[in-house]
Amino acid sequence: MFAPYTSTKQTLSLKQCCFIFPFLLLVIFIAVALLSSSFSKRLLYFDNISTALEGIKAETFLEMVSWENPYYTNELPEGYERISFSKMAFHTVTKIDFKDERSLLGNELPGFSVFDTKILVAGEGTNYTNVPIESPPPPDSVLSEDSGDKNSSTDKGNKTPSQNEASNAQVFLYNTHSWESYLPLLGKTGAKDANLASTQDQSKNVHLVDQFIISALANSGVQAIEDKDKVTDYTTAYQTSRAFIKSAIASKYNYKLFLDIHRDSSRKENTTTTINGKSYARISIVVGAANPQAQKNSDLANKLHHLLDAKYPGLSKGVFKKSRSEGNGVYNQDLSPHALLIEVGGVDNTKEELQRTAEALADIISEYVKQAGKV
């Protein structure tokens, strides 16, 4: 009356399992390797995604809804440009945007990517022809040189601030491009090659600017410290300096600002101004576009710019937002909303100009720190 029960379920044999499981593990391993590759990181990093989505507006979603319900077409604003899949496909393949003539030549002209820099706040005379320029890689001989100074030895204990120094400090200074220098400090005033302004001698490079700032801040009652570690690999400079700021944050000391001091590669006409008859090296404040909390860093940069502009008109060139196409793109600012990169002067600025600027910057930093302490 009843047919005998037979199961249609198939079970995997031990032999099949021994084949399938290693295969699955291999697929997972390959997928993880691809996702963690440098290409995937460049493809998926925040700034790329932000750039891809920045052209999508609310009206675009309204148009998509209208494909199913034409009634919503009446709600689209007058003059709205409808989605063109041919234009989107062409831009995806060629990276050419007919609304931006720079995209026609940007990939072919060396140095043209400098125009990818966004001016968030323009200082006096600032435009896209004189934005800060990233330093090119210095000669290997510069990266490996040792000035013989105890402060620049390989003994980390001689360079990292002591606990007693750090415990009362409110400003932390460090230098990702520790070799950046100034031609007049090296006895090469007026040299045509800007890349000659490079040395690891901390008495003749951006570390000297750090010392000017620290000394001026001390006169205002604000303590600052400097990490004097040298960076010896251009390609991994920001990974190296990342350890500096992470260590400072982990220390739990009351730092109000983390400032990465650099030097602009622009020439004197773009990095010098006159205030009350005295010559100063101009300042540029840089925010990383690929930093997830770039808005907070931008707010801080804007505040410092306006404080500078009020007391020292023309000293600040402005606030600039740089993507990975024109720099690191993050500048370790993802670690703190109080972290900024500041370019002090250019390759042609003199020691006197740098010192005046450092004192002016310290004046503003002191004002900011004291205000922050009241909050």
MIVO-542335 format. One record per residue (C-alpha): residue number from 1; x, y, z. Coordinates in steps of 0.05 Angstrom, whole numbers, plus 5000, padded with zeros to 4 digits. Example, Ala and Ser with C-alpha at 12.3 -4.5 7.8 and 13.67 -1.06 7.14 Angstrom:
BEGIN
pos / X / Y / Z
1 / 5246 / 4910 / 5156
2 / 5273 / 4979 / 5143
END
This chain:
BEGIN
pos / X / Y / Z
1 / 5000 / 5000 / 5000
2 / 5056 / 5048 / 5017
3 / 5119 / 5052 / 4975
4 / 5183 / 5046 / 5014
5 / 5212 / 5113 / 5036
6 / 5272 / 5137 / 4996
7 / 5309 / 5202 / 5010
8 / 5328 / 5248 / 4954
9 / 5379 / 5285 / 4997
10 / 5450 / 5276 / 4976
11 / 5506 / 5278 / 5026
12 / 5577 / 5299 / 5012
13 / 5628 / 5245 / 5016
14 / 5692 / 5254 / 5054
15 / 5730 / 5256 / 4989
16 / 5686 / 5313 / 4962
17 / 5694 / 5352 / 5027
18 / 5769 / 5345 / 5023
19 / 5766 / 5377 / 4954
20 / 5713 / 5431 / 4965
21 / 5737 / 5460 / 5031
22 / 5809 / 5475 / 5008
23 / 5779 / 5506 / 4945
24 / 5733 / 5551 / 4985
25 / 5791 / 5572 / 5030
26 / 5832 / 5588 / 4968
27 / 5775 / 5631 / 4939
28 / 5768 / 5668 / 5006
29 / 5843 / 5679 / 5010
30 / 5846 / 5707 / 4939
31 / 5786 / 5753 / 4952
32 / 5817 / 5780 / 5016
33 / 5883 / 5791 / 4980
34 / 5849 / 5830 / 4924
35 / 5808 / 5873 / 4972
36 / 5870 / 5890 / 5013
37 / 5914 / 5906 / 4953
38 / 5938 / 5977 / 4941
39 / 5895 / 5981 / 4878
40 / 5832 / 5964 / 4917
41 / 5850 / 6014 / 4970
42 / 5859 / 6069 / 4918
43 / 5793 / 6048 / 4885
44 / 5752 / 6044 / 4948
45 / 5781 / 6098 / 4992
46 / 5734 / 6152 / 5018
47 / 5753 / 6208 / 4970
48 / 5740 / 6165 / 4908
49 / 5672 / 6145 / 4934
50 / 5657 / 6217 / 4954
51 / 5677 / 6241 / 4885
52 / 5635 / 6189 / 4851
53 / 5573 / 6208 / 4891
54 / 5581 / 6283 / 4894
55 / 5546 / 6293 / 4828
56 / 5484 / 6255 / 4851
57 / 5430 / 6304 / 4874
58 / 5361 / 6295 / 4904
59 / 5332 / 6312 / 4835
60 / 5368 / 6251 / 4807
61 / 5330 / 6204 / 4854
62 / 5265 / 6241 / 4838
63 / 5277 / 6229 / 4763
64 / 5289 / 6155 / 4776
65 / 5223 / 6150 / 4813
66 / 5189 / 6186 / 4755
67 / 5209 / 6129 / 4709
68 / 5158 / 6087 / 4746
69 / 5108 / 6143 / 4761
70 / 5110 / 6199 / 4709
71 / 5072 / 6244 / 4757
72 / 5137 / 6261 / 4793
73 / 5165 / 6291 / 4729
74 / 5124 / 6353 / 4744
75 / 5163 / 6363 / 4809
76 / 5231 / 6368 / 4775
77 / 5258 / 6440 / 4775
78 / 5258 / 6481 / 4712
79 / 5322 / 6473 / 4674
80 / 5339 / 6407 / 4706
81 / 5388 / 6367 / 4662
82 / 5364 / 6295 / 4656
83 / 5409 / 6236 / 4666
84 / 5451 / 6218 / 4605
85 / 5477 / 6148 / 4608
86 / 5521 / 6160 / 4548
87 / 5556 / 6219 / 4583
88 / 5563 / 6178 / 4647
89 / 5593 / 6120 / 4609
90 / 5641 / 6166 / 4570
91 / 5664 / 6200 / 4635
92 / 5674 / 6133 / 4669
93 / 5718 / 6107 / 4613
94 / 5757 / 6171 / 4595
95 / 5752 / 6213 / 4659
96 / 5735 / 6272 / 4614
97 / 5681 / 6319 / 4639
98 / 5656 / 6368 / 4586
99 / 5638 / 6417 / 4641
100 / 5710 / 6420 / 4664
101 / 5760 / 6435 / 4609
102 / 5818 / 6417 / 4656
103 / 5798 / 6343 / 4650
104 / 5818 / 6344 / 4576
105 / 5892 / 6355 / 4592
106 / 5899 / 6341 / 4666
107 / 5927 / 6271 / 4659
108 / 5976 / 6290 / 4603
109 / 6009 / 6351 / 4632
110 / 6060 / 6340 / 4688
111 / 6042 / 6379 / 4751
112 / 5973 / 6395 / 4726
113 / 5942 / 6356 / 4783
114 / 5960 / 6415 / 4828
115 / 5894 / 6444 / 4804
116 / 5857 / 6387 / 4838
117 / 5871 / 6424 / 4902
118 / 5809 / 6459 / 4928
119 / 5813 / 6528 / 4959
120 / 5766 / 6526 / 5019
121 / 5785 / 6596 / 5042
122 / 5827 / 6642 / 4999
123 / 5877 / 6688 / 5031
124 / 5899 / 6754 / 5001
125 / 5920 / 6744 / 4928
126 / 5908 / 6668 / 4930
127 / 5882 / 6633 / 4868
128 / 5893 / 6567 / 4831
129 / 5959 / 6592 / 4801
130 / 5994 / 6597 / 4869
131 / 5967 / 6541 / 4912
132 / 6017 / 6504 / 4956
133 / 6061 / 6454 / 4918
134 / 6080 / 6386 / 4946
135 / 6155 / 6374 / 4953
136 / 6185 / 6323 / 4904
137 / 6225 / 6265 / 4933
138 / 6293 / 6289 / 4957
139 / 6358 / 6254 / 4936
140 / 6372 / 6189 / 4973
141 / 6435 / 6220 / 5000
142 / 6393 / 6272 / 5037
143 / 6346 / 6221 / 5068
144 / 6405 / 6181 / 5095
145 / 6449 / 6238 / 5118
146 / 6465 / 6249 / 5191
147 / 6484 / 6319 / 5214
148 / 6521 / 6291 / 5274
149 / 6476 / 6327 / 5323
150 / 6457 / 6287 / 5384
151 / 6385 / 6307 / 5373
152 / 6385 / 6274 / 5305
153 / 6418 / 6209 / 5325
154 / 6384 / 6142 / 5316
155 / 6373 / 6137 / 5392
156 / 6299 / 6149 / 5399
157 / 6308 / 6171 / 5471
158 / 6344 / 6233 / 5447
159 / 6287 / 6253 / 5402
160 / 6221 / 6234 / 5434
161 / 6197 / 6285 / 5485
162 / 6205 / 6264 / 5557
163 / 6144 / 6251 / 5601
164 / 6159 / 6313 / 5643
165 / 6160 / 6356 / 5580
166 / 6097 / 6325 / 5550
167 / 6055 / 6324 / 5613
168 / 6043 / 6400 / 5612
169 / 6046 / 6411 / 5537
170 / 5984 / 6433 / 5498
171 / 6013 / 6434 / 5427
172 / 6048 / 6375 / 5393
173 / 6093 / 6390 / 5333
174 / 6123 / 6340 / 5285
175 / 6151 / 6338 / 5214
176 / 6130 / 6285 / 5164
177 / 6179 / 6314 / 5113
178 / 6234 / 6325 / 5162
179 / 6285 / 6341 / 5108
180 / 6248 / 6402 / 5080
181 / 6293 / 6462 / 5085
182 / 6303 / 6532 / 5058
183 / 6356 / 6554 / 5007
184 / 6381 / 6615 / 5047
185 / 6393 / 6570 / 5108
186 / 6436 / 6525 / 5065
187 / 6476 / 6581 / 5034
188 / 6442 / 6570 / 4966
189 / 6400 / 6634 / 4960
190 / 6369 / 6641 / 4892
191 / 6385 / 6571 / 4867
192 / 6340 / 6551 / 4808
193 / 6329 / 6480 / 4832
194 / 6280 / 6483 / 4890
195 / 6296 / 6410 / 4908
196 / 6364 / 6433 / 4933
197 / 6327 / 6459 / 4995
198 / 6334 / 6392 / 5030
199 / 6375 / 6369 / 5090
200 / 6368 / 6327 / 5152
201 / 6407 / 6378 / 5193
202 / 6354 / 6399 / 5243
203 / 6386 / 6467 / 5253
204 / 6373 / 6484 / 5180
205 / 6306 / 6453 / 5163
206 / 6233 / 6455 / 5186
207 / 6254 / 6432 / 5255
208 / 6283 / 6502 / 5264
209 / 6214 / 6530 / 5251
210 / 6187 / 6483 / 5305
211 / 6237 / 6512 / 5354
212 / 6217 / 6584 / 5336
213 / 6144 / 6566 / 5349
214 / 6159 / 6530 / 5415
215 / 6201 / 6589 / 5440
216 / 6148 / 6641 / 5421
217 / 6092 / 6599 / 5453
218 / 6132 / 6594 / 5517
219 / 6134 / 6670 / 5520
220 / 6058 / 6669 / 5517
221 / 6052 / 6617 / 5573
222 / 6036 / 6558 / 5527
223 / 6080 / 6497 / 5527
224 / 6093 / 6459 / 5463
225 / 6137 / 6400 / 5447
226 / 6168 / 6373 / 5383
227 / 6181 / 6302 / 5360
228 / 6250 / 6305 / 5329
229 / 6249 / 6237 / 5294
230 / 6277 / 6239 / 5224
231 / 6237 / 6207 / 5167
232 / 6283 / 6170 / 5120
233 / 6235 / 6141 / 5069
234 / 6196 / 6188 / 5024
235 / 6146 / 6135 / 5001
236 / 6125 / 6116 / 5072
237 / 6134 / 6184 / 5104
238 / 6062 / 6192 / 5128
239 / 6060 / 6120 / 5155
240 / 6123 / 6136 / 5194
241 / 6097 / 6202 / 5222
242 / 6031 / 6169 / 5238
243 / 6067 / 6133 / 5294
244 / 6088 / 6201 / 5323
245 / 6018 / 6228 / 5329
246 / 5988 / 6161 / 5351
247 / 6039 / 6158 / 5407
248 / 6022 / 6229 / 5428
249 / 5947 / 6214 / 5429
250 / 5958 / 6149 / 5468
251 / 5997 / 6188 / 5521
252 / 5931 / 6220 / 5544
253 / 5965 / 6287 / 5553
254 / 5924 / 6350 / 5544
255 / 5943 / 6367 / 5472
256 / 5898 / 6419 / 5440
257 / 5933 / 6418 / 5372
258 / 5974 / 6368 / 5331
259 / 6012 / 6407 / 5278
260 / 6052 / 6376 / 5221
261 / 6099 / 6431 / 5200
262 / 6121 / 6432 / 5126
263 / 6153 / 6478 / 5076
264 / 6120 / 6497 / 5010
265 / 6160 / 6484 / 4946
266 / 6135 / 6549 / 4914
267 / 6183 / 6606 / 4901
268 / 6190 / 6671 / 4939
269 / 6139 / 6714 / 4902
270 / 6084 / 6665 / 4924
271 / 6109 / 6652 / 4995
272 / 6127 / 6721 / 5021
273 / 6087 / 6781 / 5044
274 / 6101 / 6848 / 5078
275 / 6066 / 6868 / 5143
276 / 6081 / 6936 / 5175
277 / 6144 / 6943 / 5133
278 / 6172 / 6875 / 5152
279 / 6178 / 6813 / 5108
280 / 6143 / 6749 / 5130
281 / 6140 / 6678 / 5103
282 / 6067 / 6662 / 5085
283 / 6028 / 6605 / 5116
284 / 5983 / 6554 / 5081
285 / 5937 / 6508 / 5121
286 / 5923 / 6440 / 5088
287 / 5865 / 6392 / 5101
288 / 5862 / 6321 / 5073
289 / 5802 / 6309 / 5028
290 / 5805 / 6234 / 5038
291 / 5799 / 6241 / 5114
292 / 5731 / 6218 / 5138
293 / 5727 / 6275 / 5188
294 / 5754 / 6329 / 5141
295 / 5697 / 6376 / 5159
296 / 5720 / 6381 / 5232
297 / 5792 / 6393 / 5211
298 / 5767 / 6445 / 5161
299 / 5729 / 6482 / 5215
300 / 5792 / 6485 / 5257
301 / 5833 / 6508 / 5197
302 / 5782 / 6562 / 5181
303 / 5784 / 6588 / 5252
304 / 5860 / 6593 / 5253
305 / 5860 / 6626 / 5185
306 / 5811 / 6680 / 5206
307 / 5849 / 6692 / 5271
308 / 5913 / 6701 / 5230
309 / 5879 / 6746 / 5179
310 / 5851 / 6791 / 5233
311 / 5918 / 6805 / 5267
312 / 5967 / 6793 / 5209
313 / 5931 / 6810 / 5143
314 / 5959 / 6772 / 5084
315 / 6001 / 6724 / 5125
316 / 5956 / 6665 / 5112
317 / 5949 / 6643 / 5039
318 / 5886 / 6606 / 5060
319 / 5858 / 6537 / 5073
320 / 5868 / 6484 / 5021
321 / 5837 / 6415 / 5013
322 / 5881 / 6364 / 4978
323 / 5861 / 6296 / 4951
324 / 5906 / 6236 / 4939
325 / 5919 / 6260 / 4868
326 / 5958 / 6320 / 4896
327 / 5986 / 6292 / 4960
328 / 5974 / 6241 / 5015
329 / 5901 / 6260 / 5019
330 / 5893 / 6243 / 5093
331 / 5955 / 6272 / 5127
332 / 5940 / 6232 / 5191
333 / 5883 / 6280 / 5205
334 / 5835 / 6221 / 5213
335 / 5868 / 6210 / 5281
336 / 5844 / 6275 / 5311
337 / 5797 / 6333 / 5294
338 / 5852 / 6378 / 5323
339 / 5905 / 6357 / 5272
340 / 5929 / 6401 / 5215
341 / 5984 / 6407 / 5164
342 / 6015 / 6476 / 5160
343 / 6063 / 6499 / 5106
344 / 6109 / 6553 / 5133
345 / 6142 / 6593 / 5078
346 / 6175 / 6567 / 5014
347 / 6244 / 6547 / 4991
348 / 6268 / 6620 / 4985
349 / 6248 / 6647 / 5053
350 / 6301 / 6672 / 5101
351 / 6313 / 6655 / 5174
352 / 6288 / 6724 / 5195
353 / 6223 / 6716 / 5154
354 / 6211 / 6647 / 5183
355 / 6222 / 6671 / 5254
356 / 6174 / 6729 / 5247
357 / 6122 / 6682 / 5218
358 / 6133 / 6630 / 5272
359 / 6122 / 6684 / 5325
360 / 6058 / 6707 / 5291
361 / 6033 / 6636 / 5285
362 / 6050 / 6623 / 5358
363 / 6011 / 6686 / 5377
364 / 5949 / 6657 / 5343
365 / 5960 / 6587 / 5370
366 / 5966 / 6615 / 5440
367 / 5900 / 6652 / 5431
368 / 5866 / 6589 / 5405
369 / 5893 / 6544 / 5460
370 / 5872 / 6592 / 5515
371 / 5803 / 6597 / 5486
372 / 5798 / 6521 / 5480
373 / 5819 / 6515 / 5552
374 / 5759 / 6555 / 5575
375 / 5710 / 6509 / 5540
END
